Amino acid sequence: MIELNDIYKSFDDKEVLRGISAQFQPGKINLVIGASGSGKSVLMKCMVGLLTPTDGHIIYDDRDFTALEYKEVRAVRREIGMLFQGGALFDSSTVQENVEFPLKMFTRMSAEERLERVNFCLKCVQLEGVNDKYPAEISGGMKKRVGIARAIALDIKYLFCDEPNSGLDPVTSRVIDGLIREITQEFGITTVINTHDMKTVFDIGDHIIFIHNGEKWWEGATQDIKSSDNKEFKEFINASYFA
Amino acid sequence: MLLFYHFGRYILFLSHMFSRPERLTVYLGRTMLEMKNIGIGSLPIVAIIAIFQGAVTTLQIAYQLISPLVANPVIGSIVSDSSMLELAPTITCLVLAGNVGSHIASEIGTMRVGEQIDALEIMGINSAGFIALPKILAGIIMIPLLIIISIFLSNIGGIIAGNASGILTPDEYIQGARESFLVFNLIFSLIKAFTYAFIITSVSCYQGYYTQGGALEVGSSSTKAVVTSAVLILFSDYLLTQLLL
């Protein structure tokens, strides 16, 4: 489980996050939604340790991430997988080398075992026979799938996805959503997704947090969205849904 | 103030980079690859510059010293000493700052804007060490070797030019070079080479690592890496010459 306790983040005088608290349960897909500039990406960067919150605590299964030493932070990060908007694959490495990378760095697996694991992860994301391709030779949707495969190569406990459907066609978006759902349930991991895509929210979301101007304005289950009486949240949902 | 800010951040970057590597074999593999890129990749340009540098220096020295009172081997001794003490390390490294430095800064800058460095950090990898350390080690190993090759080829260029223009024979050139050869000059040249290699690779890694923005800023980081490296090379050239000669 991931717990956010009263997270604040400022850049110089500008306060981007203001007192955000939430809990993200394992085996669930937790969605952070909000307009551009609302602070979603900053919140995610704080959660994975790329930014340090100005105040507040981020707790990964009773470990206070914000109070850990750098070495301990790195140990927690090895339990984290992240899917970036652009995939963030290493350009000079093949698909196989990209997925194999965390295994090479953090396990003592033999080359055969690593290849077996790589092929398993690529099969999980429905990508087979592309081991020798370079990122420049595959499509945007395939890059995202390789990104997911790399994220799950180690036995991760937490998966973060930053706008996993941005720049993808609707069919590929649904494939990515389906993969995230399957992986979350199969491995029992805690998944947190930043998204604008309301189809994703209704298709795979279990728990939703709506951020507006750096504050949490609404939180609840997907089925409660339509019964919400929060004006800004309803406006965002309607505008996004009919966009 | 900005100078102190960058200096402080550069020192922190270096201290962060030298923390214990996660998997030594992976680092060794990457260092070998970088050695190939820096060493073999730069060899042609280093060779061309060295040969022409030696040839032109020979012709210019001969033009300035042409006199019945100056023996021909003196030309060889001046060219070989100049090549070893100044021309080969400094000129070659200024060119390498443009060639290797800009390549390193743009490669790391592209990794930064493409979120690849963030991906490394999230995996729990010391990104500064993983990216920069193999490049710096490779530079420190390969650039002095390139300088030694450059000194050798510079003398070859001098011999060819001297012989082709009828100024001095190869024997006279070699005689002059041998008579004035001092082991300390070679050591001094290598001290310069190690210093410049560290400057080129570390400054370029630093500029690339802290790139912010997009493609335009990657280009800007690359330019900053070349300019800063060149200025620091010239400054350290003066400092080392003052201290050691």
Interface residues (C-beta under 8 A of the other chain):
Chain A: V48 G49 L50 V73 R74 A75 V76 R77 R78 I80 G81 M82 F84 Q85 G86 A88 L89 F90 D91 F101 P102 K104 M105 F106 F160
Chain B: E22 R23 V26 T110 M111 G114 E115 Q116 D118 A119 E121 I122 M123 G124 I125 N126
